[in-house]
Every structure is written in C-alpha cells, then in structure tokens.
C-alpha cells in the first residue's frame, strides 16, 4: 500500500503588551535535561511543531472536533450565523473542496485532535496563488503550511491512500528521502503533499514551503527550538480549546503592513515593533467565546513594572456603565499612552494633543499639576445618561455622561489642583460654582451659562478623587452607586474567570449601547457583520502581569444565541446533506448548569 509504506518512513500593559523569555544552556548532564525538556515542549506545542520553522509568523492549531465547530455556529443572529457559515465554507473550499477533498470523508476519520496551520515569512518570489484575495490575506494564505497529524494510519490508507497513490511525484527523486506529490484537483492553485512519518503529513500551495517544512523536520530550527513559546503554552490553562495560536507580533505586523494597500504608516507600527510573542487558546463557553493569552518580551527589550493593583474600581462604577476602562496606575498608563506604545499608537487622538488642549483651556500642565498626584488605581467610564427632563417636548441635549476616578497618592496636591480649576472655570468661562452634598459627600458642581453643561468633582472614601461630565452623572457615583459594575451579569460573564487581583479591565456593553441615543461620547457601532452589535452582547478584557517580562490576557465575548445550526452548504460534500435525527442535542440555555463546555 503506497501510503502505508510512506507512513512507516518595564511597562505594565493595560490592554495589550507582551512578557518573558527563557534561555537554554547545554553541557554535560544539563544537555540531557534540555533534550528531555525539548520533548516535553513538543507535546505542549501545536501538533507538528517539529515541522514548523522557528521563524514562523503565526501558527494556528484548529480543533478537528466537528461538535465544537457546530457549537460555535449556534451563536449570533440569523444574519451573522449565515455570514459565519459562509466564511467557513469559503475556507473549506479554498483548502479542501477545490482539491476534490472532503473533510468528513477523506480526513476526519484518521486525523489527530488538531490541525496546525503555519504562516511562514516570504522568502520566495511572487506567489502562484491567483490575486483574488485582499492583499494582506493573500500574503498570508500564499505562505501557508498545513500540518496534519495522523492518528490512525490504517484509516488514512483506506480513506486517502488511493488518492495519493495515483498522484505522481512532483520531482524525479525524493527530497531528503521524502516523496513530494501534487494532489490533483480543479483549483487554479496546486496543493502539494508529503508524508513525513507515520504520524505527520504536510500540505502547502508552494513546493518551496513544503521543502522548508521537510528541512525543519530533518533537524532544522523548529518551533520546538523556541523554549519561550513552549513555556508560554504550558501556562495556558484551557484544556478543551477550539483553537490554539502563536504569533510573532512584530514580524506578522510588518508582513501585513507591507502588503496593505495603501501601506500602513510607519508611525502606526510603533506599537508592534518591540520583539515579543503571543500564544493563547480560544474556547467556547456557555455564553460565548473566551481567549486566554500569554505574551512575553524577548531578551534585550524593555521590561514591565510588576504588580497588579486594580481591584476596587469595578465596585465604584454604576452597573449601567456602557464602557469602562480601569487600571492600577494612571501615571504608568499615561506614560505608555504618551510613548505611543501598545494600541495607543493606533488611536485617532494623541497624548500630546490632549495635554496641550488641557493646558490651553485651563492653564494647567498635565505633567506638573495633575500626574504627580495620580499614581494610583483609576477608572474611566462612559455611563448611561439619566432620562432628560425636557420641556415642551423639546429634544434633550446630548449628555456626555463621563466619569474619571483616581486613587491619589497626594490629596493635598490634588486639592490645590481642583481649586485652581474652580477659579479658571469661574473667571474664564463664567461657570457657576456651587458646593453641595450627595449622601454626605461634598461635591463641587460647575454649571455653564444656560445650563448647557454640568461638571462636578469630589472625594470618595478620603483618597479617591472623581470628576464627572454631564447632567446627573455625579449622582450615579457619589456616595456610591446603587448597584456596582461588579454586580452586572455581563461584566461578570466577560471578566469573572480572569485572575484577581489584576492590572485592569476594559469592558464594553454593546447590548446596552444600542438603546442609548443622547450620549455625546459614544463611538459609532458596527450595525452588521460578525463583529456587529446585533451579535455581540458585551466584551471584557483583563490584563494580569505575571512577571517583569510576561503578561496574561483574558478576553471574553458574550454572544447572542441563535437557532440550532443546520448542515453547512457545500459542493457535494457530506456536510450539505440533511442532518440525521440523532444529531447532537440542542445546546443548553445560557443559565443552565449543563451549558459548560463539553
């Protein structure tokens, strides 16, 4: 049997930064330990890691369990479910159907628990793939190697052996002892295959990439030789992932940017230039999808300030907060923002512009008058504005509904700053200044002429300064919210599994945002597509500093639940046939204890 014979041959992140590397040393007894350790890492890494070059830009290991993908397809609305199904069909056809392969018939009976896709650096000339894809996607898809682990060699022989047996060898002689074959299909792009051993087969649309995978397998530098990658995978706690991934952040960003049309400006890439990596796992939950990631900084780069000091602020924001950002140190957050690091490099506003605007408007320097006393935990929230008390059926004025809270390290300096602001607002802008009490908490309120804008500031628990923008917003936080954000069911769903304490949260309640009309600060929401507000209820992100070089991220999207998915449409595939009556039971409801991942 043809196939059978072959088979026997220093800055803590708020939302996005990266952490630690490990250096291996060999020699004497330590060499034996390192060799054993390499074998352990190979088991932890995605399947076929020993055939993936060490300089891979990105690696994604996808579960081969159809039941998991069926569960994922149950989320969303009728529209987004159809869009997601179409996306799955496109990739299935691109990778399999166009080569006359059927996953259920030709691969699933013998494949291992996950299939690994690796995107390699561009080291060849122009791709043979037709330019029918967007440029960035084409740059990634054309440099793809797929590693398929073989769990049952006999079934592989029965289901795919004849197909490969009829395929002619691409070259006269095997490459380094491995026969290269082209799978015959109807696609314009060829698909090349090679069987490395009884447990591993590889596919690629480029013959040169297939040879690079063979070179790697035969002793070249592979992902297994990257101990920091294996160590990070070991720290991921998810045991039933839908997908696992590794990303060389600066290398992948540079590849995508170079292929973009128009090209991405270099200053927008600053956030991704520090040598760093990211691994993680994506898993299904009863209410949606969760991502757990571990990131690290490579040796020789900057380090993170350790400490997870964010633990109070979700209890001080009201439960109806639409958007919330919290962190353990406002000074550090601003320093990162000012340096243009992490996601701040991609924001439409720049730190220097905000600081200049503050100084122009108030005469106060952010660096000299505010930041020195803002070295503690903080929160920024966009709240749900209270109902407007309009008269004569007049439309209500937009209400910003913003609150900023900072735990101060110097109340005396903070008080002096607020006194200066009081004087500026009264003398320069003619705001009416009054002091009142809210539940025993002294509050200074600024009211603009004609009552068009209201701002307020005060103190909570002695050392937490707060500033609000909008009518009726101070009443939502002082002396304390009736119900806190920490009690919000969606907040608990999207952040409840993250470590505590941590370095901070980002939370956005998309379900509530769709019903708000008069908040001046709300961003425009996507109304359609897979990332639309009609499909996603809320998103929560939590960052936790693990060491001076490592950070953990927990990202959860609470998704709406749609109807039970039917079979995927397909060009004559078994997936397109009606599902039998004995197909899996409908997914349990979100509140059911049986809704946990299988």
DRENKOL-177618 format. One record per residue (C-alpha): residue in one letter; x, y, z. Coordinates in steps of 0.25 Angstrom, whole numbers, padded with zeros to 4 digits, always signed. Example, Ala and Ser with C-alpha at 12.3 -4.5 7.8 and 13.67 -1.06 7.14 Angstrom:
! residues 2
A+0049-0018+0031 S+0055-0004+0029 
This chain:
! residues 598
X+0000+0000+0000 X+0006+0013-0005 X+0002+0022+0007 X+0005+0011+0017 X+0019+0009+0013 X+0021+0024+0013 X+0015+0025+0027 X+0026+0016+0032 X+0037+0024+0027 X+0036+0192+0128 X+0024+0195+0125 X+0011+0188+0130 X+0000+0187+0120 X-0014+0192+0121 X-0019+0185+0109 X-0008+0180+0100 X+0007+0178+0103 X+0015+0165+0104 X+0024+0158+0114 X+0037+0148+0117 X+0047+0139+0110 X+0055+0127+0114 X+0070+0124+0111 X+0074+0109+0110 X+0088+0105+0112 X+0094+0091+0109 X+0106+0083+0114 X+0108+0070+0122 X+0097+0066+0130 X+0089+0079+0127 X+0089+0075+0112 X+0081+0062+0115 X+0071+0070+0123 X+0070+0080+0112 X+0068+0069+0102 X+0057+0063+0111 X+0051+0077+0113 X+0050+0079+0097 X+0042+0066+0096 X+0032+0071+0107 X+0031+0084+0100 X+0028+0077+0087 X+0016+0071+0093 X+0011+0084+0099 X+0013+0091+0085 X+0003+0090+0074 X+0003+0077+0066 X+0014+0076+0056 X+0023+0087+0063 X+0035+0080+0059 X+0032+0082+0044 X+0029+0097+0046 X+0041+0107+0044 X+0045+0115+0057 X+0043+0128+0049 X+0028+0125+0046 X+0020+0138+0046 X+0007+0131+0052 X+0003+0117+0056 X-0012+0113+0058 X-0016+0099+0063 X-0030+0097+0060 X-0039+0086+0067 X-0043+0075+0058 X-0055+0072+0066 X-0067+0076+0058 X-0076+0077+0070 X-0068+0089+0075 X-0070+0096+0062 X-0085+0093+0062 X-0086+0099+0076 X-0079+0111+0071 X-0088+0113+0059 X-0100+0113+0069 X-0096+0127+0074 X-0101+0140+0067 X-0113+0145+0060 X-0119+0138+0047 X-0111+0148+0039 X-0098+0146+0046 X-0099+0131+0046 X-0101+0131+0031 X-0089+0140+0030 X-0080+0131+0039 X-0085+0119+0031 X-0081+0126+0018 X-0067+0129+0024 X-0065+0114+0028 X-0070+0110+0014 X-0060+0119+0007 X-0048+0114+0015 X-0053+0099+0014 X-0054+0101-0001 X-0041+0108-0002 X-0033+0098+0006 X-0040+0085+0002 X-0052+0085-0007 X-0045+0092-0019 X-0035+0080-0018 X-0047+0070-0018 X-0044+0067-0003 X-0056+0065+0007 X-0052+0067+0021 X-0063+0057+0027 X-0059+0046+0017 X-0044+0048+0014 X-0038+0054+0026 X-0047+0053+0039 X-0047+0038+0041 X-0032+0038+0043 X-0027+0052+0047 X-0022+0055+0061 X-0029+0065+0071 X-0024+0077+0064 X-0019+0082+0050 X-0008+0093+0050 X-0007+0104+0040 X+0006+0112+0040 X+0009+0125+0032 X+0024+0126+0028 X+0032+0138+0025 X+0032+0142+0010 X+0046+0136+0005 X+0042+0133-0010 X+0037+0141-0022 X+0023+0145-0025 X+0012+0134-0021 X+0006+0125-0031 X-0008+0128-0024 X-0018+0136-0032 X-0019+0150-0027 X-0034+0148-0023 X-0032+0151-0009 X-0029+0165-0002 X-0014+0167-0002 X-0011+0165+0013 X-0020+0152+0013 X-0013+0147+0000 X+0001+0150+0006 X-0003+0141+0018 X-0010+0130+0010 X+0000+0128+0000 X+0011+0125+0010 X+0003+0115+0017 X+0008+0101+0022 X-0003+0091+0028 X+0002+0080+0037 X-0008+0069+0039 X-0005+0059+0050 X-0009+0044+0047 X-0016+0037+0058 X-0020+0025+0050 X-0010+0021+0039 X-0019+0009+0034 X-0031+0018+0033 X-0022+0029+0026 X-0018+0018+0016 X-0032+0014+0014 X-0038+0028+0012 X-0027+0035+0005 X-0017+0025+0001 X-0022+0022-0013 X-0023+0037-0016 X-0008+0039-0012 X-0005+0026-0019 X-0010+0031-0032 X-0003+0045-0031 X+0010+0046-0038 X+0023+0050-0031 X+0026+0065-0034 X+0041+0062-0035 X+0049+0050-0040 X+0055+0047-0027 X+0050+0049-0013 X+0054+0061-0006 X+0063+0057+0006 X+0056+0044+0006 X+0042+0049+0005 X+0034+0048-0007 X+0027+0061-0012 X+0013+0059-0018 X+0003+0069-0024 X-0012+0066-0021 X-0020+0066-0034 X-0032+0076-0033 X-0039+0086-0040 X-0033+0098-0033 X-0025+0108-0041 X-0015+0107-0029 X-0007+0094-0027 X-0007+0087-0014 X+0006+0079-0011 X+0007+0068+0000 X+0017+0060+0007 X+0017+0049+0018 X+0028+0051+0028 X+0026+0039+0037 X+0015+0030+0042 X+0009+0042+0050 X+0011+0054+0041 X+0007+0059+0027 X+0009+0073+0022 X+0002+0081+0011 X+0005+0094+0004 X+0001+0102-0008 X+0016+0105-0010 X+0026+0094-0013 X+0037+0102-0007 X+0030+0104+0006 X+0028+0089+0007 X+0043+0087+0005 X+0045+0097+0017 X+0036+0088+0025 X+0044+0076+0022 X+0057+0083+0025 X+0051+0087+0038 X+0047+0073+0041 X+0060+0067+0037 X+0067+0075+0048 X+0066+0090+0045 X+0062+0100+0055 X+0047+0098+0058 X+0037+0104+0067 X+0041+0093+0077 X+0055+0101+0078 X+0047+0113+0083 X+0047+0109+0098 X+0039+0122+0102 X+0028+0118+0092 X+0027+0105+0099 X+0027+0111+0113 X+0016+0120+0109 X+0007+0109+0104 X+0010+0101+0117 X+0004+0113+0125 X-0009+0113+0117 X-0020+0107+0126 X-0030+0104+0115 X-0032+0089+0113 X-0042+0088+0102 X-0038+0099+0093 X-0045+0101+0079 X-0032+0107+0075 X-0018+0110+0080 X-0009+0120+0074 X+0005+0126+0073 X+0008+0140+0067 X+0022+0147+0065 X+0016+0160+0067 X+0026+0170+0060 X+0029+0160+0049 X+0014+0158+0046 X+0010+0173+0047 X+0022+0176+0037 X+0017+0166+0027 X+0002+0171+0027 X+0007+0185+0027 X+0016+0183+0015 X+0004+0176+0007 X-0006+0186+0011 X-0012+0196+0000 X-0009+0207+0003 X+0003+0203+0012 X+0001+0206+0027 X+0009+0218+0032 X+0022+0214+0040 X+0017+0222+0052 X+0005+0213+0053 X+0014+0201+0054 X+0022+0206+0066 X+0013+0199+0076 X+0017+0185+0069 X+0032+0187+0067 X+0037+0182+0081 X+0041+0168+0080 X+0030+0160+0086 X+0022+0148+0085 X+0008+0143+0088 X+0002+0130+0090 X-0012+0126+0094 X-0025+0118+0093 X-0039+0121+0089 X-0050+0113+0096 X-0065+0112+0095 X-0073+0116+0108 X-0088+0115+0111 X-0090+0130+0108 X-0079+0132+0096 X-0065+0131+0093 X-0053+0133+0102 X-0038+0135+0099 X-0027+0133+0109 X-0013+0138+0104 X+0001+0139+0110 X+0010+0149+0104 X+0025+0152+0106 X+0036+0161+0103 X+0049+0155+0096 X+0062+0157+0103 X+0069+0170+0102 X+0056+0178+0101 X+0049+0187+0112 X+0042+0180+0124 X+0029+0182+0131 X+0027+0188+0144 X+0021+0177+0153 X+0009+0178+0161 X-0006+0176+0160 X-0013+0187+0167 X-0026+0188+0161 X-0037+0183+0170 X-0046+0194+0174 X-0051+0202+0163 X-0062+0192+0157 X-0069+0193+0170 X-0069+0209+0169 X-0075+0210+0155 X-0090+0208+0153 X-0095+0195+0148 X-0101+0202+0136 X-0087+0207+0131 X-0086+0205+0116 X-0071+0206+0114 X-0061+0204+0125 X-0046+0205+0126 X-0039+0202+0139 X-0024+0201+0143 X-0015+0200+0154 X-0006+0213+0152 X-0011+0225+0144 X+0003+0231+0143 X+0008+0218+0136 X-0004+0217+0127 X-0001+0231+0122 X+0013+0229+0120 X+0010+0217+0111 X+0000+0225+0104 X+0009+0237+0102 X+0020+0228+0097 X+0011+0223+0086 X+0012+0208+0091 X+0002+0197+0090 X-0011+0200+0084 X-0010+0215+0087 X-0001+0217+0074 X-0014+0213+0066 X-0023+0223+0073 X-0028+0235+0066 X-0024+0244+0077 X-0010+0246+0082 X-0006+0248+0097 X+0002+0261+0094 X-0011+0267+0087 X-0019+0264+0099 X-0009+0270+0109 X-0007+0283+0100 X-0022+0284+0099 X-0023+0283+0115 X-0012+0294+0116 X-0019+0303+0106 X-0032+0302+0113 X-0029+0303+0127 X-0014+0308+0128 X-0011+0295+0136 X+0001+0285+0132 X-0003+0271+0132 X+0011+0267+0135 X+0013+0277+0146 X-0001+0279+0152 X-0008+0266+0151 X+0001+0254+0148 X+0009+0255+0161 X-0003+0252+0170 X-0009+0242+0160 X+0000+0230+0163 X-0012+0220+0168 X-0023+0212+0163 X-0032+0218+0153 X-0045+0216+0145 X-0051+0224+0133 X-0065+0221+0130 X-0076+0225+0120 X-0089+0224+0127 X-0104+0222+0123 X-0109+0237+0123 X-0121+0238+0132 X-0135+0242+0126 X-0135+0256+0122 X-0145+0265+0128 X-0149+0272+0115 X-0160+0283+0114 X-0170+0286+0103 X-0166+0273+0096 X-0152+0279+0092 X-0142+0268+0089 X-0132+0266+0100 X-0118+0272+0099 X-0107+0262+0097 X-0101+0257+0111 X-0087+0253+0111 X-0088+0244+0123 X-0074+0242+0127 X-0067+0239+0140 X-0052+0239+0144 X-0047+0233+0157 X-0033+0233+0162 X-0028+0228+0175 X-0018+0239+0179 X-0004+0238+0186 X-0005+0253+0190 X-0018+0258+0194 X-0012+0272+0197 X-0007+0274+0183 X-0020+0269+0177 X-0028+0279+0185 X-0019+0290+0181 X-0021+0286+0166 X-0036+0286+0167 X-0036+0299+0174 X-0029+0305+0162 X-0039+0298+0153 X-0050+0304+0160 X-0044+0318+0159 X-0042+0316+0144 X-0056+0311+0141 X-0062+0323+0149 X-0053+0334+0143 X-0050+0330+0129 X-0063+0322+0125 X-0073+0328+0134 X-0078+0315+0140 X-0086+0316+0153 X-0078+0309+0164 X-0086+0303+0176 X-0083+0293+0187 X-0094+0283+0190 X-0095+0269+0197 X-0099+0256+0191 X-0101+0246+0202 X-0092+0253+0211 X-0081+0254+0201 X-0077+0269+0198 X-0077+0271+0183 X-0073+0284+0175 X-0082+0286+0163 X-0079+0294+0151 X-0091+0299+0143 X-0089+0306+0129 X-0097+0318+0125 X-0111+0314+0121 X-0109+0300+0128 X-0104+0294+0115 X-0093+0287+0122 X-0091+0282+0136 X-0078+0276+0142 X-0074+0272+0157 X-0063+0267+0165 X-0061+0262+0179 X-0055+0251+0188 X-0059+0237+0191 X-0054+0230+0204 X-0044+0241+0206 X-0034+0238+0195 X-0041+0235+0182 X-0044+0247+0174 X-0055+0247+0164 X-0058+0256+0153 X-0071+0255+0145 X-0076+0262+0132 X-0091+0262+0129 X-0104+0265+0136 X-0108+0255+0147 X-0095+0247+0146 X-0089+0251+0159 X-0101+0245+0166 X-0098+0232+0160 X-0085+0230+0167 X-0086+0238+0180 X-0086+0234+0190 X-0087+0220+0184 X-0095+0214+0172 X-0108+0207+0176 X-0102+0195+0169 X-0088+0194+0164 X-0082+0190+0151 X-0076+0178+0158 X-0091+0173+0160 X-0094+0174+0145 X-0097+0160+0139 X-0090+0163+0126 X-0078+0169+0133 X-0077+0156+0142 X-0078+0147+0130 X-0067+0154+0122 X-0057+0157+0133 X-0061+0147+0144 X-0051+0136+0140 X-0039+0145+0140 X-0029+0145+0151 X-0031+0154+0163 X-0024+0164+0166 X-0020+0168+0152 X-0015+0180+0145 X-0028+0185+0139 X-0040+0183+0131 X-0047+0188+0118 X-0062+0186+0117 X-0072+0190+0107 X-0087+0187+0108 X-0091+0186+0093 X-0105+0181+0097 X-0108+0194+0105 X-0101+0203+0096 X-0111+0200+0085 X-0122+0207+0093 X-0115+0220+0096 X-0117+0232+0088 X-0113+0244+0095 X-0099+0241+0100 X-0089+0250+0093 X-0077+0242+0095 X-0081+0228+0089 X-0074+0223+0078 X-0081+0218+0065 X-0085+0204+0066 X-0084+0194+0054 X-0098+0190+0051 X-0095+0178+0042 X-0085+0167+0041 X-0079+0157+0050 X-0074+0168+0060 X-0087+0175+0060 X-0095+0180+0072 X-0106+0171+0068 X-0098+0158+0070 X-0089+0162+0082 X-0095+0166+0095 X-0082+0170+0102 X-0067+0169+0102 X-0058+0168+0114 X-0043+0169+0114 X-0034+0167+0126 X-0019+0168+0127 X-0010+0162+0138 X+0005+0164+0140 X+0011+0150+0142 X+0026+0155+0143 X+0034+0167+0138 X+0034+0160+0124 X+0021+0153+0124 X+0006+0157+0123 X-0007+0149+0123 X-0019+0154+0115 X-0033+0149+0117 X-0043+0153+0106 X-0057+0148+0106 X-0069+0152+0097 X-0083+0149+0101 X-0091+0146+0089 X-0105+0145+0086 X-0110+0131+0083 X-0117+0127+0070 X-0125+0116+0065 X-0119+0102+0064 X-0109+0102+0052 X-0112+0093+0041 X-0102+0086+0032 X-0092+0095+0024 X-0095+0097+0010 X-0085+0090+0001 X-0081+0086-0013 X-0086+0072-0012 X-0079+0070+0002 X-0085+0061+0012 X-0087+0074+0021 X-0098+0078+0011 X-0107+0066+0013 X-0119+0067+0023 X-0114+0064+0038 X-0120+0051+0043 X-0130+0051+0054 X-0120+0046+0064 X-0110+0058+0062 X-0105+0065+0075 X-0115+0071+0085 X-0118+0086+0084 X-0108+0094+0093 X-0113+0097+0107 X-0118+0110+0111 X-0108+0120+0116 X-0113+0119+0130 X-0113+0104+0131 X-0102+0098+0138 X-0101+0088+0127 X-0096+0099+0118 X-0082+0098+0121 X-0072+0094+0110 X-0072+0079+0107 
